[in-house]
């Protein structure tokens, strides 16, 4: 039996949930046993996921490790899983971060440990399922499942305003999800009408031909759901509250993986399903992305709470991801996917670092610190590397993604004023360096201004095990990016080529003129010149 024939995706998807159910059988008072079991179980899931990475064939854009089984066959709904170059590394990021998150919570969470660990493992199942589902209905089920454990992580183990933050997170995401569901139902009905059989496979629904007015409406429904999840400006307001109130582990998962579901959704659904609407919407998305880059950086600069500063930095960094997607060329999209991974590593590490000093001082205010480098030198070193990674220092992971995005967006044929947008986005890198370096200077350098900081202990062994793997990956991704880029290259190339071909075909077929709702404008896209 080959590696491709083993149901690895089902294993890594549902083993975390099984582990959570086993935790439910353990005695509530056995906190140490629950913590250790959760850690070992999540490491096993990561080890199995390495089989997907090593067995992945870089030479094809088709889904691999495919699993199919009938589910609700009357409506063409199937249990269908697969992974390609767009989703592979995001799956690996999820299985890599989960053991680190579990380990980071050993000391931070001392009440309701059973429920906490169950929620983390349940959330891992939801995240992996969302990334590997190749049936749209199955994707939606996993998409909604992710909400439940994250809501409880914020609402039960969060800070003082945790209920407000949890409800705001839930309402924002649910509104977008319901609109996406309505769009999915309509797309499903159109497929059934056009092809004579019911199907919810991603590849089947991508074949549906729609007039521009319908494409725009459906695209807006999908885009709103994904934009909220990213979150893009101006749909970002739930994120700082959720990050600030969530426990450290929740913030790491939220920043590391959950936010990427929005950017992944644009690549997996919005672009393949609605090529014409996507083309005309991308300049608007790029403009909002650039606004988010600058806005997030400026607001981060004035924050007094370190965790809130890191939260607003996410708005800025994910703006780069959306700019890369909007550019719609191979270079920019590969940079966007790479930046998704970078953000998960670097910002996840920043939240863990904030958690380290919060456990010692129970405050995150920048004014409460100063001179920590002389008290905690190892901590200061790891903090420095992570901070430099976040601002995109060459040699570390953050540089590669931002460089590819800016290079691709600058020469994009899909964006009006591409050069102007790219130059404005570049200012976000400068602003990011300013607020990160300024924050690090105030926390780490100078004399110890607060007597409470004199006796702080440096990193312990558990914290080394949490942070060092992330630091190693920052260097590996910064120095050897081709290993990761090769995994996604064929799939991204196929995505871009397929999008351009569909766009050209729909324009050439005269669907826009027949519908009478949109006038084709010259010189906006090479495909349009062909159509004319």
N, C-alpha and C positions, 0 to 999 in steps of 0.2 A: 504494500500500500504506500503510495507516494504521500508527501506532505500535504499536497493539495486536496487529497481525498479524506484527510482527517478533519472532523468537524471542529476545527480550532476556533472558529469565530463563535460558534454556539458555546463552546467551553469558556472562553474568556468573557463572553457576554453574561452568562447565567451563573457561573461559579461564584461571583461576588454575592449575588442574591442568595444562593444556597448557603454561603458562609454566613450571611446575615440571619438566615433562618436557624442555622445551628447555634449562633450566638443567643437567639431567643430561648434555646433550651438550657443554656448554662445558668447557674445560680446567679441571681442579681448581685449578690454581695461579693462575688469573686472577680473583682475589678482587674487584678493582675492577670488572671487566666483569660479574661475577655480581651484585654489589650494585646496579650501575646498571641492569642489565636487569630485576632484580626490582622496583626502584622504578618504572621506566617502565611495566612491565607492569601493576603494581597500580594505577597512576594511570589507565591505559587502562580497566581494569575499572571503576573508580569513575566515569569519564566516561560509560561506557556505562550504568551504573546510574542516572545522572541522567535518562536517557531514560525509565526506569520512573517516576521521581518526577514528571517534567513531564507525562507522558502518563497519569498516574493520574486516574481519574474519581472525585471525592469524593462523588458523589451516589448511589452504589450500594454495597451490602454484598457483592455477588457477587465471586467471584474474577476478577481481571483478568489480562491478558497470558497467558491460559490456553494451555497446550501439552499435547496428549494424543497418545500413541502406544502401540500394543500392545507388551507386553513378555512376561510369562508368562501368556498369555491363558487357558490351561487353568485357572488358579486365580484368574482375574479380577484379576490384578496388571498395572498399566499404568504407563508412564512418564507422569506427570501433574504439571504444575507450574502454579502460580497464586499471585497475591499479592492480599491485601486490606488494609484499614486497620489490622489488628492486626499484620501481618507487614511491611508496607511500610517503616516507619521503622527497624525492626530490621535489615532488609536494607541500608538506606542507612548505618546505623551501622557495619555490618560492612565495607562497601566503603570507607567514609571512614577508618576506623581502620587498615586494613591498610597503605596506603602510609606512614602515620606510623610504624607499628611497624617496617616495613622500614627506613625512614630512620634511626630511632633505634638500630638495630643495626649501623650502618655501622662504628662504632668498637668497640662493646662485644663484638662477635663477630669474632674473628680466626682461629679454628680451626674447621674443618669448615664453612666458609661455604656451600659448595654444598648440603650436607645441611640446614643451617639454613634457607636461603631456600626450598628445596624444601618443607620441613615447614610453613613459614608459608603458602605458596601452596596447598599441599594442604589445610591446615586451613581456609583461606578457602572452598574448594570445599565442604568438609563442612558448614561453618556456613551458607552460603547455601542449599545443598541442603536442609538441615533446615528452614529457614524457608519455602521455596517449594514443598516437596513437598505435593501434595494427595492422594497415594495413601499410605495408612498404611504399607504395606510399604516403599515407597521412602523415606518419612520415617525408618523404622527403619534402613535401610541407611546413610543419611547420618548419623544419630544415632551409629551405631557407628563410622563412618569418622572422626568427630571425635576419637575416643579415641586413635587411632594416632599422628598427628603431635604431639598434645599430650603424650602419654607420652614421646616421644623428645625433645621440646623441654625437658621437665623433666629427664629421665634422662641426657641427653648434655650439654646446655649449662647445667645447673643448678648449684647450690652444693654445699657439702661433703656434705650429706645428701640429695643429689638422687635416689639410687636408692630410698631409703625413701619419699620423698615421691611419686615417680612410681608406685611399686607400690601405695601406699595410694590414690592418686587412681584408678588403674586398677581396683583391686578394688572400691572403693566404687561407682564408676559402673557397673561390669559387673554387679554383683549386682542393682542396680535395673533395669538394662536387660533382664536375663534374665527377671525377673518381669513386666516390661511385655510382653515378647515372648509369654510364655505367655498373658497376658490378651488380647493381640491375636489370637492363634490361636483362642481360645475365642470371642471376639466375631465373628471371621470365620465360624466354623462356625455360630454362631447366626444370622447374617445369611443364610447359604446355606440354612439350614433354614427360616427364616421367609419368605424372599422367592423361593426357588426358583432363585436364580442366585448365582454366586460374584462377590464384588466386594470390593475393599479401598480404594475411594474414601472419603475422610473423610465426605462428605455421605451416602453410602449406609450406612455403619456407624453413623452418628448416628441412623438411623431404627430401629435394633434396639430392641425393647421387652424389658426384663429385669425379673424380680422383684427385690425389694429385697435379699434375701440375696445374690443373684448380683451385683447392682450394687455392693454394699459390697465384696465380695471383689475384683472387677475394679478398682474405684476405688482400693482400697488398693494394688494392684499398680502402677497408673499413678502414683498419688500418691507412692509411695516412690521410684520412679525420678526423678520430677521434683523431689521434696523434696531428694534427695541432690544433684542438679545445682544447685539454687538457690544455696547449700545452706541449708535450714531447720534451726533448732535442733530436735532434738539430732543432726542428721545432718551437722553442719558441720565436724567435727574434721579432715577431710582438707584443708580449704581453707587454713588458715594455713600448714601445712607446704608445700603446693603453691606458694602465693604466695611464701613466704620462699625456697624453693630454686629456683624458676623464674628464668630470665633475665628481664630487664626486659621484653623483647618478649613473652615468654610470659605474664607477669603481666598485661600490658595486654590481651592477647587474652582471657585467662581471665576477668578482671574485666569487660572491656568487652562481650564477646559471649557467651562460653560459659555463664556463669552464667544468662544470660537465657533460655537454652533450657529451663530448668526452669520459670520463670514462664510462658513462652510455651506450654509443654506443658500447663499447667493450663488456660489459656484456649482452646487449640485442641482438646484432646482430653478432659480429665477433665470439664469442665463440660458440653460438648455430649453426650458419650456417656452420662453417668451423672447425670442431673439430680436424682433423689431422693437418691441417696447423697451427691452433692455438697452438697445443701442441708443435710443433717444433719451432714456432716463439717466444713462451713465454720466453725462456732463453735470447734471444736477447732483448726483451722488458724489461725484468728485469734488464739487464745490462745497458740499456739506462736510465732506471728509476733511478738506483743508481748513474749514472753519473750526471743526472739532479738534484738529491738531493744534492750532494756535490757541483756541479758547481753553482747552484742557491744560495746556502748558502754563498759560497766564494765571488760571485759577489755582493750579497746583502751587505756583510760586508764592501765593499769599496765605497758604494754609499753615495753621499753628500745630495741627495734629499730624504726626508723621504718617499714620495710616491713611488719613484722608488725602494727604499729598500723593501717596502712592496710588490711591483710587482715581484721582483726577489724571494722574499720568497715564492710566489705562485708557481713558477717553482719547488722549493725544496719540498714544501708540497705536491704538486700533484704527484711528483715522488713517494712518499710513497703510494698514491692511486694506481698507476700503478704497483708498486711492489706487493701490495696485490692481485691485479687481476692476475698478472703473476704467483703467487704462486699456484693458482687454488686449494685451499682447502677452506672449509667453514669458518674457523676461519679468514683467511687472507682476504677473499672477504667481509665478514661482517665488518672487520676492515676498509677495503677500503671504503665501503659505509658510514660507520660512520665517517671516515675522510673527505669524501666529505661534509657531513653536518657540521662537525667541521670547516672546512676551510671556508665554506660559512658564518658561524656565526662569527668566530674570525677575519678572514681577512676582511670580510665586515665591522666589527666594527672598525678595524684599519683604513680602508679608510675613514670611517665617522669621526674618531678622527682626522685624517690629515685634513679633510675638515673643522673641527671646528677651528683649529688654522690658516688655510689658509684664512678663512673668516675674521679673526681678523687682520692678519698681511700681507696677500697676498704674502706670501713666504713659501716655504717648505724646505728651506735649513737648515740643522741641525746646521750649524754655526751661524745662526741668533737667535738661542734660547739658553736656559740655565737658570736654576733656576726657571722654570715655576711652580714647585710644591708649592712654597711659594706664588705665585700670584694666581694660579688656583688649589687649593687643591682638589676639587671635581673632576675636570677634570683629575688631576694626579692620583687619586685613580682608576677611571674607566680605564684610560690608562694602569695602572699597571696590573689590573686584566686581561685585554684583551691581553696584552703582555705575561703574564704568561700562559694564555690559549693557545696562539699561539705556545709557546715553549714546551707545553705538561706537565705542572705541575700537579702531581696527585691531584685529587679532582676537576679538571676542565676538560672540554670536550676533549681537545686535547690529553690528556694522553691515554684515552681509545682506540681511533682509532689507534694511533701509536703502542701501546702495542700489540693489536690484530694482526696488520699487521706484526710486527717483530716476534711475536710468531709463526704465521702461516707460514711466509716465511722461518723461520729457519728450520722447519721440513718438508718443501715442498718436495714431491717426483717428482714434475714437473720440478724442476730447478736443473741444474748441479751447483755444488759449492754453494748450497743454503746458507750454513752457512757463507761462505766468503762474499757473497752479503749482507747478513743480518748484519754482523758486519760492513761492509763499510757503509751501510745505517744508522746504529746507530750513526756513526760519524756525520751525518747530523743533528741529534738532538743536539749534543754538539755544533756544529757550529751555529745552529739556536739560541741557548741560548746566545752564544757570541755576535752575531750581534744585537739581540734584546735588551739584557741588556745594551750593550754599547751605542746603540742609545738612549735608555730611560735615561741612566745616563747623556748623553750630553745635552739632551733636558730638563730634569726635575730637575736635582740636581745641587748643587753649587750655587754661587751667580748669581743674575740677571746681566748678562754681557752686555745686550743691553737695553738702556733706553726706547726704544719703547715697551718693554715687561712689564714695571712697571705698566702700567694702563690697562692691559688686563683684561677683565671681565671673570669671571668663567662661568660655564654652565648656560644657561637660561632654562626655563621650557620646551620649545620645544625640546631642545637638550637632556634633561633628558628623555623625552618621546621616543626619538629616540634610545638612548644608553642603558637605564636601561633594557628594555626587552631582549636585546642581552646578557647583563651581567647575568641576571637571568637564561637564557637558558644555558649559559656556566656552571653554577653550577648544574642545573638540569641534563644536559647531562653527567656531570662529576660524579655526585653522584648516579644517577639512570639510568645507561645505559641499564639495562635489559628491561625497558619499550620499548625502541627503537629497541633493538636487537631482541626482540620477534617478532616485526612486519615483520622483514626481514628473520628470521631464516628458515622458511619452504621453501620460494622461493629460497633462496641461496642454501640450501641443494639440492633442486630439480635441480637447474642449474648445480651444480657440479656433481651430480649423472648422470644426463642426458648426460652431456659432456663425462664422463668416459664410459658410456654405448655405446654411438655413436662411440667413438674412438675405443673401443674394437671390436664393430661389423664391422666397416670398415676395421680394420686390419685383423680380422678373415676371412672376406669375400675375402681377397686377392686382394683388389682393387689396392693397391700400387704395388704389383708384376705384376699384369696384365697390368698396365699402363707402367711399365718399366722405370719409371722416378725417382724412389727413392728406396733405399735399407733400409729395416728395420734394425735398430740397436738394439742389445740386451741391457737390463738393463736400458733403458731410462724411461720406464713407466710400471707399473704393468700390464696395459691392453695389452701391447705388448708381455709380457711373456705368457699371456693367448692365444694370437693369434698364437704364435709360437708353 
